[in-house]
Amino acid sequence: MEQHLIYGRTCNTISRRNFSLALITSLASLYVPSVMAKNNDVEVDLNEETISLPALIRGKVYQLETTLFRPDTTNRHPLVVINHGTSENTDKNRERARFISASRALVGQGFAVAVPMRRGYGNSEGGQVRLEGADLTDYGLENALDIHGAISYLKSQDYVDPQRMVVIGQSTGGLSTMAYLSMADQGVLGGLNFHGGVRPHNLNSDPKLDARITAFTTYAKSTRIPSMWFYTENDHSSHPEFIVRLHDAYQQAGGNATLVQLPAFGEDGHYLFSREEGLGIWWPKASTFLSALIGTPNQV
């Protein structure tokens, strides 16, 4: 039997920040009518559609290409926002992320799912946020503004329960998710981090490794909601010993995270979340965590 190592503590209190209702209302007025995805892979049973989502970022509205999945089109549901990673292949960064296996599992549990493409990815407006040197702290925070902009709009929609929202991120999306948790909107109750970080040149000694610890500890100081982390033994962006250090540093800085260290997955565990065969590995623990945060998702 595979052994999963889990580290963490339980959080009993969740603090929330209040944001202006007027801002949400103004964003809602900028809505661009949704359009069904025009390809042969539309998941009709998941009510899949793509929309151009107006996200207010640094005083400017950017239209972010966003994929939606819902159990139905008539009720409110708790919301999960999934944040994608970054590829070294420019063409890959222009593809619309969907995370079908994860989205299907979440919809099956009663969640609405949104997958926004950040600035410069997919068909989203704006320029892609670039990493300056090894400053992962600012890189994560700047990307987190896209998540905040998307959620500020989504929480105003009649298919979303604005008091029951969760964020998930993979790779640079995981780093951005951890940054976002430090500034989370009211109603966001927690997050899931899959291999959050940026790929270093060397797994044992690289400025990006120390920078990741600096970033996560910085985020921890103003984060009041829990997260669960998933990292595999053969992740191309880190090794297990480093992740234990990262988790310890986050906890010591005031963060509340449960770390799940997993065995090797495929040829590169970094892709655990995005691959269908990985679902059975992470979903049992993630669904338990989500249920503890949200309650029974299909209660509307």
MOTA-V69704 format. One record per helix or strand. SS is the DSSP state (@ for helix, = for strand). FROM is the first residue (numbers start at 1). LEN is the number of residues. If there is no record, write none. Layout:
ss from len
SS FROM LEN
SS FROM LEN
This chain:
ss from len
= 5 3
@ 21 8
= 32 4
@ 44 3
= 49 9
= 60 10
= 77 7
@ 90 4
@ 100 9
= 112 5
@ 136 19
= 160 11
@ 172 10
= 188 7
@ 207 14
= 226 7
@ 240 13
= 257 6
@ 269 3
@ 276 19
